[in-house]
Amino acid sequence: MSLISSLTSALKEINAQAKNQNNPLQTKLSQAADKYQVQPEHLEGILNYFSKGGKNQDNLMLLSGAVAKEMGVHNLKDPKENIEGAAKYLSQLQNRFGGDAEKALAAYFSGPNKIAKEGLPQTGSARHFLDSLGFDKNNGNIQDNPKLAQSQKALAGVEQKQSLPDISYETLLDEFLKKQENIPEMLRRPLAFVAEKLSPKANYPKGLGKVSEKYESGGRGVATVSTGKNDPGGVSYGKHQFSSKTGTMAKFLKSAEGKAFAPFLIGQPGEKSFNESYKKLATGPQAKDFEKAQFDYLARTHYEPALKAAKDLGFKVENPGVQEAIFSGSIQHGGIKKILKQSVESQKDFADLSATKQLETFYKKRASYAVKYAPQLKQALINRYTSELKDTINLTK
């Protein structure tokens, strides 16, 4: 089903629900329409389109951040403030466009400057928005609408700013659908939805990566930020410690999985401003989505290539313990394929070995490889791999 078809279907259901007399938002909507002298059906149409009939009163999403601030809305989770802000904005747009309700509604969706410059939309998401309201231009005309005339009169003599915020939902939606890299913060959409639409689809074993997490971040979670001290990779981030110096974090933020989160991070990986904004994002409402995006990226770019190489070499990749070892190794080492190859070459008939024997060989070669590149961490690495080997072997049983 296409996006437009899905929206149309949803709107039919929403419109029916919105007319229910028991809807607690109807009173607020009517009061706001009267206060700012706008047609309640137009305000109701906005509510239906942008917030699914007000099903989630804590997140109506009637206004983007910049417009909300301009309209004096201080609490976006307050349904009354949201609705009044929407009514006020619509009233000002009607005043700007000489009482032309259709242009005012189009400007609400696409931004006033665009409508002033290009006129009414004939196609696209803005046209769909107007059509979803069942808009009749003749019925919406100022001459036939006493409430709009009252609005114009009420606003007469009131000092208005020369230009209203040119915030375009249409532009944001179109950019999102075209998979643009920069998704503005004002979009205020759940980042899980954005990441899901942009990311490649794949299924991984439940719990995959838990061994890596234990030794990379000590189970402290996605908000973990290392000091970078004595670490060749510099400051690292998250459950699996995305490196700042090797560029893993930077690559993630440009990837399909990570690009939706980039606008929320300040500065460059390794910098204080980046560390602070990272922690804020990783402990905020989007933490779980951020964590999932990091895992999906590493699984696609690190784990999958290593898993394929291991399978081709004869590793028992269907074994959970072997999967965890490969995930851990692929995250920590750029030379994971070398380690896999050395493991196989060191044992005759490697493919015939048990999963436990394969793991023992792998961790022996992994330790040799890692110590060569970080001799100052020799004992710490040996301790880690000794313990990690036990964990992965336990998973083979």
C-alpha positions in Angstrom: 0.0 0.0 0.0 1.4 3.4 -0.9 1.9 6.2 1.6 -0.9 8.2 0.1 -3.3 5.2 0.2 -2.3 4.5 3.8 -2.9 8.1 4.8 -6.2 8.2 3.0 -7.4 5.0 4.7 -6.2 6.3 8.1 -7.9 9.6 7.6 -11.3 8.1 6.9 -11.1 6.2 10.2 -9.8 9.3 12.0 -12.5 11.6 10.7 -15.1 9.2 11.9 -13.6 9.0 15.4 -13.1 12.7 15.6 -16.8 13.3 15.3 -17.5 11.2 18.4 -19.1 13.4 21.0 -17.1 11.7 23.7 -13.8 13.0 22.3 -12.3 15.1 25.1 -10.5 17.3 22.5 -13.6 18.5 20.8 -14.3 21.0 23.6 -10.8 22.4 23.4 -11.0 22.5 19.7 -14.3 24.4 19.7 -13.1 26.9 22.3 -9.8 27.6 20.3 -11.8 28.0 17.1 -14.1 30.6 18.7 -11.2 32.4 20.4 -9.2 32.9 17.2 -12.2 33.0 14.9 -11.3 30.1 12.6 -13.6 27.5 11.3 -13.7 24.5 13.7 -13.8 22.0 10.8 -10.5 23.4 9.4 -8.9 23.2 12.8 -10.3 19.7 13.2 -8.9 18.8 9.8 -5.4 19.9 11.0 -5.8 17.8 14.2 -6.9 14.8 12.2 -4.1 15.0 9.7 -1.1 15.8 11.9 -2.1 13.9 15.1 -4.4 11.1 14.0 -7.4 12.7 15.6 -5.7 13.4 18.8 -5.3 9.7 19.8 -2.1 10.6 21.7 -2.9 13.8 23.5 0.6 14.0 24.9 2.1 14.4 21.4 -0.4 16.1 19.1 2.4 17.4 16.8 0.3 20.2 15.4 3.2 22.6 15.3 6.9 22.3 14.6 9.3 23.7 17.3 9.9 27.1 15.7 6.3 27.8 14.9 5.2 26.7 18.4 7.6 29.1 20.0 6.4 31.9 17.7 2.8 31.2 18.8 3.7 31.2 22.5 3.3 27.4 23.0 5.7 26.5 25.8 4.6 23.0 26.4 4.2 20.9 23.3 2.8 18.0 25.4 -0.2 20.2 26.6 -3.1 19.4 24.2 -4.8 22.8 25.0 -1.6 24.8 24.2 -1.1 22.7 21.0 -4.6 23.3 19.8 -4.7 27.0 20.7 -1.3 27.5 19.0 -2.6 25.8 15.9 -5.7 28.0 15.9 -3.6 31.2 16.4 -1.2 30.3 13.6 -4.1 29.4 11.2 -5.8 32.7 12.1 -2.6 34.7 11.3 -2.2 32.9 8.0 -5.8 33.7 7.1 -5.1 37.3 7.9 -2.0 37.2 5.8 -3.8 35.7 2.8 -6.7 38.1 2.9 -9.1 35.6 4.3 -8.5 32.9 1.7 -9.0 29.8 3.8 -7.6 27.4 1.2 -4.3 29.4 0.9 -4.1 29.7 4.7 -4.5 25.9 5.1 -2.0 25.3 2.3 0.5 27.7 4.0 0.0 25.9 7.3 1.3 22.7 5.6 3.8 24.1 3.1 4.9 27.3 4.7 3.5 30.8 4.0 6.4 32.0 1.9 6.1 29.2 -0.6 2.3 29.7 -1.0 2.8 33.4 -1.4 5.4 32.8 -4.1 3.9 29.8 -5.9 0.2 29.9 -5.2 -2.0 27.0 -4.3 -0.5 23.5 -4.9 -2.0 21.4 -7.6 -0.2 18.1 -6.8 1.9 16.6 -4.1 1.6 16.1 -0.3 0.2 19.7 0.2 -2.6 19.1 -2.3 -3.3 15.8 -0.6 -3.6 17.6 2.8 -6.1 20.0 1.3 -8.1 17.2 -0.3 -8.1 15.2 2.9 -10.0 18.1 4.5 -12.7 17.8 1.8 -11.9 21.4 1.1 -14.4 23.4 -1.0 -12.8 26.7 -2.1 -16.2 28.4 -2.5 -17.3 27.5 1.0 -14.0 28.6 2.4 -14.0 32.0 0.7 -13.9 35.1 3.0 -17.0 36.6 1.5 -19.0 33.5 2.4 -17.5 33.0 5.8 -18.5 35.4 8.6 -16.0 33.9 11.0 -13.1 34.6 8.7 -14.5 38.2 8.3 -14.6 38.5 12.1 -11.1 37.2 12.2 -9.9 39.8 9.8 -11.6 42.6 11.7 -10.3 41.4 15.1 -6.8 41.3 13.8 -7.1 44.8 12.3 -4.8 47.2 14.0 -2.8 44.5 15.7 0.8 44.7 15.0 1.9 41.6 13.0 5.4 40.5 12.1 6.3 41.1 8.5 6.8 37.4 7.8 5.6 34.4 9.6 7.9 31.4 10.2 8.3 29.6 6.9 8.2 26.1 8.3 7.2 23.6 5.6 5.9 20.2 6.6 5.7 19.4 2.9 9.4 20.0 2.4 10.3 17.9 5.4 8.1 15.0 4.2 9.5 15.2 0.7 13.1 15.3 1.9 12.4 12.3 4.2 10.9 10.3 1.4 13.8 11.0 -0.9 16.2 9.8 1.9 18.0 13.0 2.4 20.9 12.9 4.8 20.0 15.9 6.8 16.7 15.4 8.7 16.0 18.6 10.7 15.4 18.4 14.4 12.2 20.2 14.0 10.8 17.2 12.2 10.0 15.8 15.6 9.2 12.4 14.3 10.1 9.3 16.3 13.6 8.5 15.0 12.8 4.8 15.1 10.4 5.4 12.2 13.0 7.4 10.3 15.7 4.8 10.8 13.4 2.0 10.0 12.5 3.6 6.6 16.1 4.4 5.7 17.9 1.3 7.0 18.4 -2.1 5.2 16.3 -4.9 6.6 18.0 -7.9 8.2 17.2 -10.4 10.9 19.8 -11.3 13.5 19.8 -13.9 16.4 18.1 -12.5 19.5 20.7 -11.2 22.0 23.6 -11.2 19.4 26.4 -8.9 20.6 25.9 -9.5 24.4 29.4 -10.9 24.8 30.9 -7.9 22.9 28.9 -5.5 25.0 30.1 -7.1 28.3 33.8 -6.6 27.4 33.6 -3.4 25.4 31.5 -1.3 27.7 31.0 -3.4 30.8 27.3 -3.6 30.2 26.9 0.1 30.9 24.7 0.6 27.8 24.5 2.9 24.8 25.3 6.1 26.8 28.8 4.8 27.6 31.5 7.3 26.6 35.1 6.1 27.3 37.9 8.4 28.4 40.1 7.4 25.5 43.1 7.0 27.8 45.6 4.4 26.6 43.2 3.5 23.8 44.5 3.5 20.2 41.0 4.2 19.1 40.6 7.3 21.2 37.3 8.2 22.9 34.7 5.5 22.1 30.9 5.4 22.3 28.1 3.1 23.1 27.6 -0.5 24.0 30.1 -1.7 21.4 32.4 1.4 21.6 32.4 3.2 18.3 35.8 4.7 17.9 36.5 8.4 17.3 40.0 8.0 15.9 39.4 5.2 13.5 36.3 6.9 12.2 33.8 4.3 13.1 31.5 6.8 14.8 31.7 9.3 11.9 30.9 6.6 9.3 27.9 5.5 11.4 26.5 9.0 11.4 26.7 9.1 7.6 25.1 5.6 7.2 21.5 4.7 6.5 21.2 3.5 10.1 22.8 6.6 11.8 22.0 9.6 9.6 18.7 10.4 11.4 20.6 11.0 14.6 23.4 13.2 13.3 21.5 16.5 13.6 21.3 15.9 17.4 25.1 15.7 17.8 27.3 18.7 18.2 31.0 18.9 17.0 33.2 16.0 16.0 33.7 12.6 17.6 36.2 12.9 20.4 35.4 16.6 21.2 33.8 17.6 24.5 30.7 19.1 22.8 30.2 15.8 20.9 30.6 13.7 24.1 28.0 15.8 25.9 25.4 15.8 23.1 26.0 12.1 22.6 25.2 11.4 26.3 22.1 13.6 26.1 20.8 11.7 23.0 21.7 8.3 24.5 19.8 9.0 27.7 16.8 10.7 26.2 13.5 9.5 24.6 15.3 8.2 21.6 17.9 6.1 23.5 16.5 2.7 22.5 16.2 3.7 18.8 19.8 5.1 18.9 21.0 1.8 20.5 19.2 -0.3 17.8 20.6 1.8 15.0 24.2 1.3 16.3 23.7 -2.4 16.5 22.1 -2.6 13.0 25.0 -0.7 11.6 27.7 -2.8 13.2 25.9 -6.0 12.3 25.7 -5.0 8.6 29.1 -3.5 8.1 31.2 -5.6 10.5 29.5 -8.8 11.5 28.0 -9.9 8.3 31.2 -9.7 6.2 33.1 -11.5 9.0 30.4 -14.2 9.3 30.5 -14.9 5.6 34.3 -15.2 5.6 34.1 -17.5 8.6 31.5 -19.7 6.9 33.6 -20.0 3.8 36.6 -21.0 5.9 34.7 -23.8 7.7 33.7 -22.2 11.0 30.5 -23.6 12.6 28.7 -20.3 12.1 25.3 -21.8 13.1 26.6 -22.1 16.7 25.6 -19.2 19.0 29.0 -19.2 20.7 30.8 -19.0 17.4 28.4 -16.2 16.3 29.2 -14.2 19.4 33.0 -14.7 19.0 32.8 -13.5 15.4 30.6 -10.5 16.3 33.0 -9.5 19.1 36.1 -10.0 16.9 34.6 -8.1 14.0 33.8 -5.1 16.2 37.2 -4.9 17.8 39.6 -5.7 15.0 39.8 -4.3 11.5 41.8 -7.4 10.7 39.2 -9.9 11.7 39.5 -11.8 8.4 43.2 -12.3 9.0 42.5 -13.8 12.4 39.9 -16.1 11.0 42.3 -17.3 8.3 45.2 -17.8 10.7 42.9 -19.8 12.9 42.0 -22.2 10.1 45.6 -22.5 8.8 46.9 -23.4 12.3 44.7 -26.5 12.6 44.4 -29.5 10.3 40.9 -30.3 9.2 39.6 -27.2 11.0 36.1 -27.6 9.7 35.8 -30.9 11.4 36.7 -29.6 14.8 34.0 -29.1 17.4 32.7 -25.5 18.0 34.6 -25.5 21.3 37.9 -26.4 19.6 37.3 -23.8 16.9 36.7 -21.1 19.6 39.9 -22.1 21.5 41.9 -21.8 18.3 40.3 -18.5 17.3 40.9 -16.8 20.7 44.5 -17.9 20.7 45.1 -16.3 17.4 43.0 -13.3 18.3 45.2 -12.7 21.4 48.4 -12.9 19.4 47.0 -10.5 16.8 45.8 -7.9 19.4 48.9 -8.0 21.5 51.1 -7.3 18.5 49.2 -4.0 17.9 48.9 -3.0 21.5 51.7 -4.5 23.5 51.2 -2.1 26.4 47.8 -3.8 27.0 49.1 -7.3 26.8 47.9 -8.6 30.2 44.5 -6.8 29.9 43.9 -8.4 26.5 44.9 -11.8 27.6 42.6 -11.6 30.6 39.7 -10.4 28.4 40.1 -13.2 25.9 40.5 -15.9 28.5 37.2 -14.8 30.1 35.5 -14.2 26.8 36.4 -17.6 25.6 34.7 -19.2 28.6 31.5 -17.1 27.8 31.4 -18.1 24.2 32.0 -21.8 25.0 29.1 -21.7 27.5 26.9 -20.6 24.7 27.8 -23.6 22.6 26.2 -26.0 25.1 
